[in-house]
Every structure is written in structure tokens, then in C-alpha cells.
Amino acid sequence: MKEFTERMKKILDICMESHASDLLIKTGLAPAIRVNGKLLAAEREPVSAEEVGAMLDCILSDYQKGKYAENMQADSSFRYGETNFRCNVFRDIHGDNISVRRLNLVSTDFNVLGIPEQLKKLVQSKSGMLLITGPTGSGKSTTMACLINYLNQTTGQHIITLEDPIEYVYTPGRSIISQREVGRDVASFQSGLTAALRQDPDVILVGEMRDKASIEIALTAAETGHLVLSTLHTTGTVNCIDRILSVFNAEQLGQIRQQFAMVLLGVLSQQLIPAVGGGMVLGTEFMVANSSVRGSIRTGKTAMLSTALQLGKAEGMYTMDTCLEQLFQKGRITKEQMENYKLYR
């Protein structure tokens, strides 16, 4: 990668000064930033095809350039100053484009981030699977980084991460952390997971379980004495469980239900909501895999999971709607936002 162009430095400076979460650079248009969920113009001057090309040369490795030429889209990450960024480059009818997400510094204080304290107990489990789910841009990567930092500071373990791309670079503390990037250090999530089982891991972070093969290996890893952390792009804890089961055919489903019910520790669903006074606040839904949840998964009665979620208050469970109502009562979000982001109507 080369040094950033002056135009890109200027745009990134505007992004950070505006506390923008996202930056969109499109050939032939002025760059835009997303602030508190709203897309705004960052500059008036359009970005030329030559300027976008020079920016791509700065943020893509040779491997990523090859993937971009082959697939017409590619993921990357980079650091500017003290800030990490994740980006996707893609083409449309006008030319090359860059979508950039600013990654905030990760606090290890669960309360500051709005992550339930109960996750501390689950993430200290010797084996099992903990899932973080939510739509794109809901802060899943930040939550996962917080969990890894917590383990790094409090336990002495070997943590292997499989990421596409690597977003947060961890400094070893009490733990040893091996970060592997798909495409650079390992061919795929599937091959990385298979190899990780032979690399003496205690914890395996799978950036995303994208297909049936990676889900199967992750379940096996959780079953054979490893803690597996992963993310999915779904909304709601119940939908997350249904999504995993949906990738398997009828012949496999019975066995997978048994396996999944046995290894699941919990599911955190989250979304970012515009806050009163600016900024974003985290809304969450938390499900613990108690006997009722495991029984519903094992028997295929996932429709009963919503009831188990609502009845599990004593074990720390709560729905997204309950969280939103509490945020509204505390004056963190408006009544309109509370209604707009509810999952159960």
C-alpha cells in the first residue's frame, strides 16, 4: 500500500472531524458522510475517476487488487492516524467506488458500550458457541473486539481469529492472539477453521459464518472443547437461530439441532439507534441458552423461543423492545425512535 493521496487525507479528516460513521466516495460525485444515521455532503467538488483510482492504490494490497479485478468488489481495512477503517470497493455504471466504515476505539467497559454484563460469564466458558447478530453497521465488530480485549486482559489463552478483513489489531496481554486474514493468511473461513483445530486454540473467533461448511466446522469446534465466537447478519436472537438451522437439509437437521442445542451459550442481537442530542446508542436483545431454549432448538420448536426469551428475565434475558423502552425512559432515544426500531409489534 502507498501513502494516502492529499485528497483522501482531506476527506478522511472531514470524516473524523464530523464524527461520521461512514464515508462514501463515488466516481463523478462529491464525497458523502453519514452522521447520526443521516447521509450528508462532505465536499462540493466531485471525485474524478483518476482520484478514485489513486485512492484504491493506497488502500488495497496486491492480493486485494487481484480480487477486485476478478470479482469487481473487494474488502479491505486501513489505518489513518490513530483510527482504523474498514472498506469495501466496488464498481457501478459510473466507475469505481469506495464505502468506508470508521471503527471506533474499543472500550473494555461493557457499560460504556451498552453490552450486557452477563456476557462476561458466557465468554469465560471453556467451550461452546456465543453469537453476535445484527444488520450491517450495528456495531457487531466493536462488540466482538470488546470481548476479545476482555479475554486478553483477564485470561491466559490462545485466541485465534479468522477475519475478512482484519479490522482491530490486538496487542497481546495475558493471552496469545493469532490473527489470520482470509485471502492473505488463509484461503477461506472453512479452511481456516479446519486448520485452527490443529493449532492449540482455546478461543476461535470466526468473523462471520457465511455458509453451511463453516457453520458445521464451527459447531464441531464448539463441541470439542473450544469457545467459538462468531457473527451473523440477522435481526433478533430468534431469527439468528432460525438462520443457522435453515442452511441444513431435512436429513441433517435432526443431528444439527442436537449439536447446536448442546453447544449454544447465548445470542446477543444489536442495532445502533440515533440518540437524543446526537451520536448513536446501542440497542440490544439478549438470549441465554437455558434448558427451555435448548429444548426448543432440540425439538425444532423454535417458535417457542420468543416465549423463552420473555420468561428468562431471572437469567438476564430481555427483548429488544424492553431495551428500547428503557432507553426511552432514560431519555437516550425519542419515542419515535423507540417505535421505529422495535422488533415485536
N, C-alpha and C positions, 0 to 999 in steps of 0.2 A: 504494500500500500504506500502511496505517496503522501506528501504533505498536503493538507487541505488548501483548496483554492481560496483566494481572498473573498470571492462572492459567497462561497459556502461558509466561511468563517463568519461573515456578516450575518447571514441568515441564521446560523446556529446561535449567534449572540442574541439576536432578536428573540429567538425561541426561548432561550433561558431567561432573558430579562423580563419576558412576558409571562413567565411561569407556565408556558404552554406544555401540554401533554403530548402533542403530536405536531408534526411538520409534514406538509405535502408539497413536493416540488414536481411540477408537471411542465413538460416541454411546451413553450409558447404561452404560458400563463405566469402571472405573478405568484410567488410562493404564498402558501396559506398556513396558518397555525390554528390549533384547536385549544381554546382557553375556556376552562369550566364547561366543557362539552360543546361549545359553540365554535364554528369554523369562521375565522377572520382573516382578512388580508394582512400579510406580514410586510409586504412592499408593494409598490405600484409597478415596478419595472418587470416585464416578463423575463423568464429564464430561457435562454436560447438552447437549441439542440447541442451546440458546441459546449456550452457551460455545463449542461447536464452530463454530457459525455466525460468532461474533465472531472466532475464530482464522482461519477461512477469509478473512474480510475483511482480515486482516492480511497474509496470505502470498500472496494471489492478486492479480495485476494485473487491470485491467478486461478485457483481452483473454482472460486465463485464466479469469475468471469467466464470460465468454461461452462459451468452450469447455466449461467444466464444465456449464453449463446445457444445452448442445447434446448433449454426449457422455456426461454423467454420470460423467466422470472427467477429470482434467487433471494435468499435470506442472508443477512449479514449483521454484524454488530461492530461498533467502533467506540472509541473514547475521545472526547474533546474536552480539554482542560481536566476537570475533576468529575465530569459527567459521562455516564455510559449511555449509549444509544443503541436501539435495535432498529433494523430497517428491512424493508422489502423493496426490491427494484423490479419493475415490470414495464411492459410495453402496451400502448394502445394505438389508436389510429393516428395519433399526433407524434408518437415517438416514445422515448424513454422517460420513465417517471420514478420518483423515489418517495416512499412513505416511511417516515421516521417516527419512532416512539422514544420519548425521553424516559430513561429509567432513573427513578429517584434513589437517593441514598437510602439504604435499608436500615431501619432501626431494629434493635433486638427487643424493644419493648412492645409486647403484644398489645397492651392497652393503647399505646400511641397509634398503632396501625389499625386498631379495631378488630384484631384477631382474637377469638375466644381463648382464654387461658387454659381451657380443657385440652387444647391441642398439645400442650407441653407434656401431659401424661401420655397421650397416644404416641407422640413422636419418640418417646423413650422406650417404646416396646421393642423387644428383641426381634420380633418377626411380625409379619402382617402387611396390610396394604392401607395406606392413607391417601385419599384422593382430594384434590383441589379442583373445583369446576366453576365455570362461568364463561360468559361470552368474551370475545376478543376485547382487550382493553379493560378488563375488570380487575387487574392487579394480581393475577394468579402468580406471575413470576416474582413479584415482590413478596407475596406471602411465602412462597417456596424458599426464597432466599433467606427470609427471616427464620424459617425452620432449620435450614442448614447452618446458619450462623449460630443459632441456639445450641444445636448439637455440637458444633465446633468448639463452643465455649464451655460446654458442660460435660461432655463425654469424650473418651478416648477411643475413637473408632476409625475404620477405613470407610470413607464415603466416596462412592463412585457416581459421577453424574454423566448422563448422556443427554446432550443438548443440541439444538439446531435453531439458531447458533448459540454459542456461549454468550450469556448476557452479563452476568455478575461474576467477577473473578474473586475467588475466596482466598484469604490469607490463612494458611494453616494455623490452628491454635492448639487445642488439646487433641484434635483429630487430624488424620491424614486425608486430604481431599484430592482425588484424581478426577480432573475434569476432561471429558472427551467430547469433541465436537463431531457431529455427523457430517461426513464428507471430507473432513480433514484428518481425523484420528481414527475413525471407524466408518465402515461403509453404510450402515443403516442402524436404526434403533434395534431391529431384530438381531443383527449380528453382534452389536454392542452388548445387548442383554445376555446373549448366549455366552459371549466371552467373559462378561463381568462375573458370572457364576464361578469362573475358574481363577479369579483374581483376588480371592480372600476378602470379599466385601462384608461389611456389617450393614451398610445402608446403600441402597441404589436409588438414585433419582432419575426417573425417566421423564424427559422434558414433556413428552406427550405420547400417549398410547394411541397410535394412529390406525392400527389395523389389527386383524384377528391374530396374526402371528405374534406381534409384540405383546398383545394382551395375554395370550397363552403363556408366553415365557415369563411375563411379569407375575402372573398368578403362581406359576411354579416356583419362582424365586421367593415369593412371599410365603409359600407353603414349606419351603426347605430351609427356613431359619434365617431369612433376611427381612429387613424392613424396606419396603418399596414405597416410594413417594412418587406420585405422578399427577398429571393434569388432564382434563378433558374439556372440550368446548360444548358444554351443555348448560342449561339454566335450571337450577333446582337440584336438590340432592336425589330425589326420586328419579328424575329424568336421567341423572348420571348413571344410576344402577341399571335402568332400563336400556340405556345406550350400550353399555358393556355387554349385556346379555343378548342384545339384538344382533350382534355380529356372528353369532353361532347358529348352526343349523339344528334342526329338531333332534338329530341323532346325538349331537354333542351336548345339548342344552342341559340334560339331567345331571351329567357329570360336572359341567361348569358351574351350575347352581350350587352344588355341594361344595365345590372347591372355593368358589367366591364367597359363599356364606361363612366358610371356615376362616378365611384369611382377612376379610374386611375388618378394619378397625374403625373407620369413620369416613364421613364425607363432609367437606366444607364447600358450600356454594356461595359465590360472592358476586357483587356488582358495585360499580362506582356510581355515586349519585351526586349531582351538583348540590353543594352545601350553601346554606344561608350565609351571605357575606362573601362568597367566592370560594374557590377551591372545590375539592371533591371529598366526599365522605364514604367510607366503606360500609355497605350493607351486606350482612351475611346470614346464612342459614346453616345450621349445624346438626348433623345426624351422627349418633354413636351406634355402632353395631352391637346392640344388646341382643338378648335372646329372642325378643319379638322381631327385630329387624332381620336377624339371621334366619329365623323360622320362615318369614315371608319370602326371603330370597330362595331358600332351600326348596320350598314347596311351589315356587312360581307365582305366589300370590302378591306380586309387587304392588297391586292396587291398595293393599293394606299398609304400605309403608307410610303413607301420609298420616294415617291414624297413629301409627307407632311414633312418628315424629312429634305429633301434637301431644301425645301422652308421656313423652320422655323427658319432661321438664326436670324431674328429680335427678336425672343423669346428665343434665346440662344441655339437652336438646332444645331447639327452638326453630320456628319457621322464619322465613324472610319477612313475612308480614308482621310478625311480632317485633322483629328487629327494627323495621321501618317505623312502626308505631312508637317505639322507644326513642328513636332518633328525632321524630317529630315532637314528642313530649319534651325532649331536652332542647328543642329549638335549633337542632342541627340542620333539618330539612323542612321545606314547606309542606303544607297539607297536600298541595297539588303533586309534588314530587313523591310523597308517600303513596298516593293513589296510583300514579303512573308506573311505579316500579314494583307494585305488588305482584306476587306470583299466583296467589289464590284469590279468586274473585267470586 
